Amino acid sequence: MTRTVAILGAGIGEKHLAAYAQLHDRFTVTHICDLNTELAQRLASQVGAQTSASLDDVIADPTAEVVDICLPPPLHVPVALKALAHGKHVIVEKPIAGSLRDADRLVEAQEKSGGRVFPVFQYRYGRAFRALTQLQRAGFMSRPLAATLETHWNRDRKYYDNPWRGTWAHEFGGAILSHAIHAHDLLSLAFGPIAEVSAVLATNANPIETEDCAAIAFRMKNGAAATSSITLGAADDTSRLRLIYHDMTVESARLPYTPGEADWSFHARQSDRQDEVDAIVASADCKFEGFAGFCAAVADALDGQTGAEVTLPDAIASIELAAAIYQSDRSGQRISLPLDRSLPICGGFRP
């Protein structure tokens, strides 16, 4: 079944458009909405879509079944709520909200609407995580032990020339929300839910409001331990995950934007099982990766084939974790999850 899509925001929306083009038998982009009419027209001309500068007009248009929100963070929740009120399915870029309470509002709105919310975590989709899943199904990696995450990127003054970057009002947070949110999502995907967090945040690399460095320790609900090292002051852009299970060590490539689309190393602790591991990894093909893989999972879910899509609870967990990280840094305490929703940090991250 082919679904019609309206893309709101022609910046990151261009990457979404490219993903839909790979899935032309499942999605048709009918609208491109952006205040930059020249940019909107350039994208629209690639697929024969309409252009508009009015969010309200596009959301109200009955010909658009799916609203894909690629707008600045402060617009994510209000636009998603409006789209849900019109019965649309909603795809929304990260972070899904600027507070845990706002994220929770989307749950109630989804329950009242005929639509579903699909948060964007495209890093999940690629042959590396397909291999990891197939190894788990084969009986490997049942017991996580420890993990290290590195989000070491280069963000300089030129990057922050954009006036909304590095501000609490417009980004809601710093490197925790804008960069490491993907690595933390992948940790939860590979190791399960997080039980406790202890964090130290700093603004060391750039003269901005929000944090650009962090050292975080996690205790998972299954007892595993993990650490996350974050900086936006590195010489280049590198993301790396190292996952240690009782029978396997898994290490990602270092691609910053597409870590799951590269070849990872899977080393069996028992060397006589390495051939079995290699065979499973070699068989882990993946037709669509990254944004295209994400969109394919959305299409499957809308067609009733659920299980591979990113869900609203997944995204809410990412916002709850961010709240716990900020709470830990400011209180100097280890913070347990789930959070008490009455805590001030659940209403917003700005100090």
matplotlib code that plots the C-alpha trace (Angstrom):
import matplotlib.pyplot as plt

x = [0.0, 1.3, 1.0, 1.1, 3.5, 3.9, 7.4, 7.5, 11.0, 13.2, 16.5, 16.9, 13.8, 16.0, 17.4, 13.9, 13.0, 15.9, 14.7, 11.1, 12.6, 14.0, 10.6, 8.6, 6.2, 5.3, 5.4, 4.5, 5.6, 2.8, 3.8, 7.0, 6.5, 9.1, 9.3, 12.3, 10.1, 13.1, 14.4, 11.0, 10.5, 13.9, 12.9, 9.3, 10.4, 12.3, 9.0, 6.3, 5.0, 3.2, 4.9, 3.5, 4.8, 1.8, 2.0, -1.7, -2.7, -0.6, -1.7, -5.3, -5.0, -6.8, -4.6, -1.6, -1.8, 1.6, 3.1, 6.9, 8.1, 11.6, 11.3, 13.3, 12.9, 10.4, 7.9, 8.0, 5.4, 2.9, 2.9, 2.7, -0.3, -2.0, -1.3, -2.6, -5.8, -6.3, -5.9, -2.6, 0.3, 3.3, 7.0, 9.0, 12.7, 14.7, 14.5, 10.8, 10.2, 12.0, 10.7, 9.3, 6.0, 5.6, 6.6, 4.0, 1.4, 2.0, 0.9, -2.5, -2.9, -1.9, -4.5, -7.2, -6.1, -6.4, -2.8, 0.5, 3.7, 7.0, 10.1, 13.2, 16.1, 17.5, 20.8, 19.0, 18.7, 21.6, 23.4, 25.3, 22.1, 20.6, 23.7, 23.4, 19.7, 20.4, 23.2, 20.8, 18.2, 20.9, 21.5, 24.5, 24.8, 22.1, 24.0, 25.4, 28.4, 29.8, 29.8, 31.6, 30.2, 32.1, 30.4, 33.5, 32.6, 34.0, 31.6, 33.3, 32.3, 31.1, 28.6, 27.3, 26.9, 23.4, 21.7, 19.4, 22.2, 23.7, 20.7, 18.3, 15.4, 15.8, 17.7, 16.4, 19.8, 23.3, 25.3, 23.1, 20.1, 21.6, 24.4, 24.6, 20.9, 21.5, 24.3, 22.2, 19.3, 21.5, 22.8, 19.2, 18.5, 21.5, 21.6, 18.1, 16.6, 18.7, 18.1, 20.5, 22.6, 25.4, 26.6, 29.2, 28.5, 30.6, 30.8, 34.4, 34.8, 32.6, 31.2, 27.6, 24.8, 24.4, 26.8, 29.3, 31.2, 30.0, 31.1, 28.2, 27.9, 24.9, 23.7, 21.4, 18.3, 20.0, 23.0, 25.4, 27.5, 28.2, 29.9, 29.3, 32.1, 30.9, 32.6, 32.0, 35.6, 37.3, 39.4, 37.0, 33.6, 33.7, 31.0, 31.9, 30.2, 32.0, 29.6, 30.8, 28.6, 29.6, 30.2, 30.9, 32.7, 31.1, 32.7, 31.2, 32.9, 33.5, 31.2, 29.5, 26.2, 25.7, 27.3, 24.9, 25.5, 29.2, 30.8, 31.2, 33.5, 31.9, 34.4, 33.3, 34.8, 35.1, 37.3, 35.9, 32.5, 33.9, 33.1, 29.5, 29.5, 31.0, 28.5, 25.6, 27.0, 27.7, 24.0, 22.7, 21.7, 19.7, 17.8, 17.3, 19.5, 19.5, 16.5, 15.3, 15.3, 13.5, 10.8, 10.5, 9.8, 7.1, 5.5, 5.5, 3.9, 1.2, 0.5, 0.2, 3.6, 4.8, 8.0, 10.8, 9.5, 10.6, 7.8, 6.6, 7.7, 11.2, 11.4, 9.9, 12.6, 15.3, 13.8, 13.5, 17.1, 18.2, 16.2, 17.9, 21.4, 20.7, 19.3, 22.4, 24.8, 23.0, 22.4, 25.6, 23.6, 23.0, 19.5, 17.2, 14.7, 11.8, 11.7, 9.1, 7.1, 6.7, 10.4, 11.1, 13.5, 10.6, 9.2, 12.2, 16.0, 16.9, 18.8]
y = [0.0, 3.5, 6.2, 10.0, 12.1, 15.8, 16.8, 19.8, 21.3, 21.1, 21.0, 17.5, 16.8, 16.4, 13.2, 12.0, 12.7, 10.6, 7.7, 7.9, 7.8, 4.4, 3.3, 4.7, 1.7, 2.5, 6.3, 9.2, 12.6, 15.0, 18.2, 20.0, 22.8, 25.4, 29.1, 29.0, 28.7, 28.3, 25.3, 23.8, 24.1, 22.5, 19.5, 19.4, 19.5, 16.2, 14.3, 16.5, 17.6, 20.7, 23.4, 25.6, 27.9, 27.2, 24.4, 24.6, 24.3, 21.2, 19.5, 20.1, 18.8, 15.4, 14.1, 13.8, 10.7, 11.0, 14.2, 14.1, 16.8, 18.0, 21.3, 23.0, 21.2, 23.7, 22.9, 19.1, 18.7, 21.4, 20.4, 16.7, 17.4, 19.3, 16.6, 13.9, 16.0, 15.8, 12.0, 11.9, 9.5, 11.5, 11.0, 13.3, 14.1, 13.9, 15.1, 14.3, 16.9, 19.3, 17.9, 14.6, 16.1, 17.3, 13.9, 12.4, 14.6, 12.8, 9.5, 10.9, 12.6, 9.4, 7.4, 9.9, 10.0, 7.5, 8.2, 6.8, 8.6, 7.3, 9.0, 9.1, 6.9, 5.9, 4.7, 1.5, 0.4, -1.3, -4.6, -4.3, -4.4, -7.0, -9.2, -8.5, -9.5, -12.7, -13.6, -13.1, -15.3, -18.0, -18.0, -15.6, -12.5, -13.4, -11.8, -8.3, -7.4, -4.0, -1.4, 1.8, 4.5, 7.3, 10.3, 12.5, 15.1, 18.4, 21.3, 24.7, 28.4, 28.1, 25.4, 27.6, 30.6, 29.3, 31.4, 28.6, 26.1, 25.8, 27.5, 26.1, 27.9, 26.5, 23.2, 22.3, 20.9, 20.3, 17.3, 15.0, 15.7, 16.8, 14.2, 11.4, 10.6, 8.1, 6.3, 6.0, 4.7, 2.0, 1.1, 0.5, -1.5, -3.7, -4.0, -3.4, -0.7, 1.6, 1.5, 4.2, 7.0, 9.1, 12.1, 14.9, 17.5, 20.5, 23.3, 23.1, 23.3, 26.2, 29.5, 28.2, 27.9, 24.2, 21.3, 20.1, 17.5, 14.7, 11.6, 9.3, 6.0, 3.7, 0.6, -1.4, -3.2, -6.6, -5.5, -4.6, -1.5, 1.1, 4.4, 7.2, 9.7, 12.8, 15.8, 18.2, 19.4, 16.5, 16.9, 14.9, 13.2, 9.7, 7.5, 4.1, 1.4, -1.5, -4.1, -6.9, -9.9, -13.1, -14.9, -12.1, -8.8, -6.5, -3.3, -0.9, 1.0, 4.7, 6.3, 9.3, 9.4, 5.8, 3.5, 0.7, 0.7, -0.3, -3.7, -4.3, -6.9, -9.8, -11.9, -15.0, -15.6, -19.3, -19.3, -22.6, -20.9, -18.0, -19.8, -20.1, -16.4, -15.4, -17.3, -15.7, -12.2, -12.9, -13.9, -10.7, -8.8, -5.6, -4.2, -0.8, 1.0, 4.4, 6.6, 4.2, 1.3, 3.5, 4.4, 0.8, -0.2, 2.6, 1.3, -2.2, -1.0, 0.9, -2.3, -4.3, -5.8, -4.4, -5.0, -3.3, 0.3, 2.9, 3.5, 6.5, 4.7, 4.3, 8.1, 8.9, 6.7, 8.8, 12.0, 10.5, 9.4, 13.0, 14.3, 11.8, 12.8, 16.5, 15.8, 13.7, 16.4, 19.2, 17.2, 15.3, 12.1, 8.8, 8.9, 5.9, 5.3, 5.7, 9.3, 10.8, 13.0, 15.6, 16.5, 20.0, 18.5, 16.6, 20.0, 21.1, 20.9, 24.6, 25.4]
z = [0.0, -0.9, 1.7, 0.9, 2.9, 3.6, 4.7, 7.0, 6.8, 3.8, 5.7, 7.2, 5.2, 2.1, 3.6, 4.3, 0.8, -0.5, 1.7, 0.4, -3.1, -2.4, -1.2, -4.1, -4.1, -0.4, -0.1, -2.3, -1.2, -2.0, -0.1, 0.9, 3.4, 4.3, 4.8, 2.3, -0.8, -3.1, -1.1, -0.9, -4.7, -5.4, -3.4, -4.6, -8.2, -7.7, -7.0, -8.4, -5.0, -4.0, -2.0, 0.8, 3.5, 5.7, 8.3, 9.0, 5.4, 4.8, 8.0, 7.2, 3.7, 3.6, 0.8, 3.1, 5.3, 7.0, 8.3, 8.6, 11.0, 10.2, 11.9, 14.7, 18.1, 19.7, 17.0, 17.3, 20.0, 19.0, 15.3, 16.2, 18.4, 15.6, 13.1, 15.4, 16.0, 12.2, 12.4, 10.7, 11.2, 12.4, 11.9, 14.1, 14.2, 17.4, 20.1, 20.1, 22.9, 25.1, 28.3, 29.7, 30.4, 26.8, 25.5, 27.7, 26.1, 22.8, 24.4, 25.3, 21.8, 20.0, 22.0, 21.0, 17.4, 14.5, 13.8, 15.2, 16.1, 14.7, 16.3, 14.1, 15.3, 11.9, 13.4, 14.3, 10.7, 9.0, 8.6, 11.9, 14.0, 11.7, 12.5, 16.2, 16.2, 14.3, 16.6, 19.6, 18.0, 17.5, 21.3, 21.5, 23.6, 26.1, 29.0, 28.6, 30.8, 30.0, 27.2, 26.2, 24.0, 22.3, 20.7, 19.8, 17.2, 16.0, 16.4, 16.1, 16.0, 12.4, 13.4, 16.1, 13.8, 13.4, 16.2, 17.5, 18.1, 21.5, 23.2, 25.8, 24.2, 20.7, 21.1, 24.6, 25.5, 24.3, 23.2, 25.3, 23.1, 19.8, 19.4, 21.9, 22.0, 19.2, 21.0, 24.1, 22.1, 20.6, 24.0, 25.2, 22.0, 22.5, 26.4, 27.5, 29.8, 31.9, 35.7, 37.0, 35.7, 37.1, 35.0, 34.8, 32.2, 31.1, 28.5, 27.5, 23.8, 22.7, 24.2, 24.2, 26.8, 26.7, 27.5, 24.9, 27.0, 29.3, 31.1, 32.0, 33.8, 33.5, 35.4, 33.2, 34.7, 33.9, 36.0, 33.1, 33.4, 30.6, 30.1, 27.6, 26.7, 24.8, 23.4, 20.6, 20.7, 18.9, 15.8, 13.7, 13.9, 15.4, 17.0, 18.4, 20.5, 22.2, 23.6, 25.9, 26.4, 28.3, 25.0, 22.5, 22.1, 19.5, 18.2, 15.8, 13.0, 13.7, 11.2, 12.8, 10.9, 9.8, 12.4, 11.8, 8.0, 8.3, 9.0, 12.8, 14.4, 16.3, 18.2, 20.0, 23.4, 22.6, 19.5, 18.3, 17.7, 15.6, 12.3, 13.4, 14.3, 11.0, 9.0, 10.9, 10.4, 6.7, 6.2, 7.8, 4.7, 4.9, 1.9, 3.4, 5.8, 7.7, 6.9, 4.2, 6.7, 9.2, 6.7, 5.5, 9.2, 9.4, 6.2, 7.6, 10.9, 9.1, 7.1, 10.3, 10.4, 13.7, 15.6, 13.7, 14.0, 16.5, 18.9, 21.0, 24.2, 22.7, 22.2, 25.6, 27.2, 25.4, 26.9, 30.3, 30.2, 29.2, 32.1, 34.5, 33.1, 33.7, 37.2, 38.1, 37.0, 38.8, 42.0, 42.1, 42.8, 41.1, 39.6, 39.2, 36.4, 35.9, 37.1, 39.4, 37.0, 39.7, 39.6, 38.1, 35.6, 34.0, 33.0, 31.0, 31.0, 31.1, 34.4]

ax = plt.figure().add_subplot(projection="3d")
ax.plot(x, y, z, "-o")
ax.set_aspect("equal")
plt.show()
